[in-house]
Amino acid sequence: MTVEKFQQLAAIAARDEDEVDKSIALLQCFTGMTEPEIEAMPPAKFNRLMRKIRRDMNAQQYVLHNTKPESIIRANGRWYKLDHSVSNAGKYVDGVLMGNDLVGNMHMILASMATPLRLTIRGFKPYDLPHEVKAQDMLCAKFRHAYHAAVFFYAVYSTSMRSIQPYLAQTMTMTEAAKVIDQMTAPLGGYTMPKWLANLKV
């Protein structure tokens, strides 16, 4: 699953619609079928496809729980190095503050951590790209990379609240800062934290 696909699914889940309409939207997202095609589908086929989606999502949960963050990734045909370091947390906060929307800005946040790499005969060499180009590439990145990045910084913030709130309070009130932190962590509440998090030292 890509970052863009996850954003689409999150948007569907947040809709104020009944479960049938959401299920139709999910099938559209996963299969590319049109709404009339889905509505004309025999109930048995509809239920079979929904069960497959459920299995795929469960498998995705297993992957998230049992994999570790990767420092080198490939997105939209380009290689990138991701900076999973506490010193990079400021960039992450800046990314969240762009729109106060963790899921919607996930590609922007991931781009703030990413350094493009060119593969040469001497190995990877870093080079520069505009942030907006990197962000577009990150829409094509595997969702697990964005998820592990979010979990890492969630852990950093959970143990460093005293240092984070003054940073946020430079541009907003403490109440507003706390609200931003709540918003950053809320989307992760529905996920099982990966195994590597238990051994993380922050």
N, C-alpha and C positions, 0 to 999 in steps of 0.2 A: 504494500500500500504506500502511495506517495503522500507527501505533505499536503498537496492540493486535494487529493481524494479525501483525506481525513478532514480537511476544512469543509469540504462539501457535505460530508456525513454529519459533522458537528452542526452545520447550519440547518440540515434537515431535522436533526434531533431537537433543535431549539424552536422549531416552528410550532405555532399554536394551532395544531390541526389534530384531527382524530387519527387513530392508529392505522386505519386503512389507507388514508391519504399519505401518511408517512411511509408506509410499506411500499406503496406505489412509487413514491419518490426515491426510496432506497433502491428498488429494482431498476429504475431509470439510471441511477448513478452507477450501479454495478454492471449493468448489461448494455446500456446505451439504447435500450428499447424506448419507444414513444409511449406516452400515457394511453392512447387508444389501443395500441398493441397489447399493453399489459391488461387493460380492462376487458379485452376480448379473449384473454387467455383462460383456458379451462381451470377451475379452482384447484384441481390436483397438481397441475404444472406450477401454478402460482405458489402453492404451499411447498412444493419440492424446491423451488428456487429460493424461497425464504429460508428453508432449513439449511440449504447450502450456504447462504450468506451468514447464518448464525454459526455454522461450523467454521467458516473462514474467519469470522471475528474472534471466535474462541481460540483458533490457532494463532491469530495475531497477538492475543493476550499472552499466550504461552511464549511466543518469541520475545515479546517485550520483557517478560519476567526472567527469561533465561539467557539473554544476551547482554553483552557489555558495551559501553560506548566505544566507538571506533574513532581514531584520530584522522585517518585518511579515508575519504569517501569519494564517490563519483556521482555527479548530478548533472543531468542534461548534457552528457558527453564530456564534462570537464572534471578534473581532479581537484579536490580541496582538502586542506588540513583544517580540522576543527580544534579550537583552543578551549579545552576543558580545564580552565584554571581559575582559581579564585580571583586572581588579578584582573580577569576579564569580566567580572561580575558587573562592573560599572557600565560596560557596553550593553550588557543584557538588560539592566534597569532602563537605560536610555531607550533600548528597543521596545520595551513594554510601554514606556511612557509615550511612544509615538502615537499610539492609538488606544491605550488602556484595554487592549484586547489580545490576550495571550494566544488563543487559537487562531484568530484572524490574522495576527501579525507573526505567526510562527516562522514563516519563511523569511521575514525581515530580521527576526531575532537570530535565526540560524545564520543568516548572511553576515551578521555582526561578529560572529565567531569564526567565520570561514576565510581562509587565505587561499586564493587559487594557486595551483601548482602546474608547472609544465614538466612533462616527463622528457628527460634528456638522457644521453648515454652515460652521464655522470649521476643520474638519479633525478629526484624531483627538485625543481627550482621554483621558488615563489615569484609571483609577479602581481601586478595591480589590476583590479577591475573596479568599475563604479559599483557602489553598493546596490543600486537598482538592478544591475545586470546579475550580480550574485544572488539577489533575492529572487529573481525570475528563475534562476537555475535551481534554487532551493525548493521551489514548488515541485520540482521533479525528483527531489531527493527522497529516499525511503523514509517513511514516517518514523521508524524506530530511531533514526539519528536525531530527529527533532525531539522525540520523546525523551531519550536519554539526556539530551542537553537540558531540557526543561526540568527533569528530575534532579540532575546535578545541581542546578542553581536553586531549585526548591530546597534541597538539603542545605546548601550554603546559607540561604535566607532563614531557614528554620533555626539554625544555630547561631546566626549573626544578626539577629533582629536589632540589637542595640546600635550596631554600626550602620545598618541599612536605613533605619528610619531617619536619622539625622541627614543622611545623604539625600533621601527623598524630600525631607522637610526644607531643603534649600530652595525648592521651587513650589512647595505646597504646604498646607497645614499638616500637623501630625495625624489628624483624623483622615484627611485625604490620603496621606501616605499609607496608613493602615488599610484603607479601602483598596488601594492599588495592590498591596501585598496579598490581601484576601483574594482579589480577582486573579492574581498570578497563580495562586496555589489551588483555587477552587476547581479548575478543569482537571487537575490530577487526582482529585478525590475519588473518582470512580475507578481508578486503576490500582492494581496490586503493584507495590513498589518492587523493582527488580532486585535480584539477589545481591548484586554487587553493592547496592546502597548500604547494606548492613556493615560492610567493612570500610566504608568511606570515612576518611579523616578530614574534617573541615574545621 
